[in-house]
Amino acid sequence: MSAPDLDSDVARRLIGAWRYAGTTVDGAPRADRTNPRGIIIYDRSGHMAVQIMPGREQARTAPPSAFICYFGTWSLDERAGTVTHHREGDLRTDGEIDAVRKYEFVGDRLILRPVDRAQEIMWERIR
């Protein structure tokens, strides 16, 4: 897998670290997560990693499904308006290998939307 075109405006905007800001499903906040924390990182070499976990107070008793942790490479399809996370390692054994997400930038926020469901995963740029 080759690195994304780093001269692309979208690639330049994606590269960096983003703090998890929440998830909505069908427009409503995701109800199965309490005070989650997370980070997603896209680097210049085309690698990425994401971690989302329950808040410390819930982490000890949370089911494994409450933890999202994977890494791999990323690629862009600007014509389709998507970024794909090519997962090389994933805490979950049932996770998709190539996770295709529509992307949107709103101010200092990145919104990722799975192409197959009404979900928004929101991230805030870490400065």
N, C-alpha and C positions, 0 to 999 in steps of 0.2 A: 504494500500500500504506500503510495507516495504522499508526501505532505501536501496540504492544500496550497493553492496559489496565494502566497503571502502578500502579493501586491493587490489583492482584492480588498475592497473597502469592507466587505462583510468579514473576511478573515481577520483583518486588523481590528475590527470591533469585537470579534469573539475572543481573540487571544487575551489571556489573563485569567484572573481568579474572580469568581462570582459567589456570593453568599446566598444560601437558600432563603427565599422569602415566602414560600408557601405554595400550596397546590390547591386548585379547584377542580371539581368534577361536576360537570353539567352546571357550572356557574356557582356552585356552593363550595365553601371550604371543605377540604377533605376531613372527614370526621374521625378517622381511625388514627390520627397522629396528634399528640399533645406536645406542644412546645418543641417541635423538631429543630434540629440544627443540621447544617450541611454546607458543602462547598463543591463547586465544579470548576475544573481548571482545564483550559485549552492552551497548549504551548505551541511555540513556533516550529517545532519539528513535526507537528501533526499528531502529537499524543494528547490524550485527555484522561481525566479521572474524575469520578464523582463519588461522594459519600453523603448520605442523609441518614440520620439516626434520631430516635426519640430523645427528648431532653434527659439530662442526667437522672432526674428523679424517676423517670419511667423506664430507663434503659435496662435495669436489672430484671424487670418483670415483663418486658415487651417480647412479643413473639418474634421469631427470626424474620418473618415477613415485614416487620416494621423497619428493618435495616436495608438500605440500598447502598451497595458498594461494588463498583466495577471500574475497570480501566481498559484502555486500548488506544486506538487511533481514531481520528475524525476526518471526515471529508465533507465538502460542500457541493451542493447542486444549486447554484444561484438562480438558475432558470426556474427550478421547481420551488425555490425558497426553503430548502431543507438542509439540515446538517445531519449527518449520520454518524453515530457512535458505533465503531466496529469493536465490539467487546472481545478482548483477549482473555480477561479474567473477570469472574463475577461471583459474588458471594452466593447468589441464588442460582440454583441449577436449572430453573425453568425460565431464566431471562432470555430475551431475544438476542441473537448474535449481532445483528445489524439493526440498531434502534434508530429509525428515521423520525426526525422531529422537524416540524415547521418552526421557523424562528421569526421573532419580531423584536425589534429594539424600541423601547419606549423610555426616553430619557436615559437614566443610568440603570435601567432594567432590561433584562433579557427574558423573553417569554418563549418557552419551548412547548410545542403541542404535538403529542403523538398523532400520526396521520390517521390512525384507526379508532380513535375514541375522543370524546368531548372532555378533554383534560387540559389544564394549563399548569405548567411548572414554572414558577417565577423565581428569578435570580436577580440580585443587586450587585453591581460592580463593586469590588473591594478596591479601595484606593489607598 
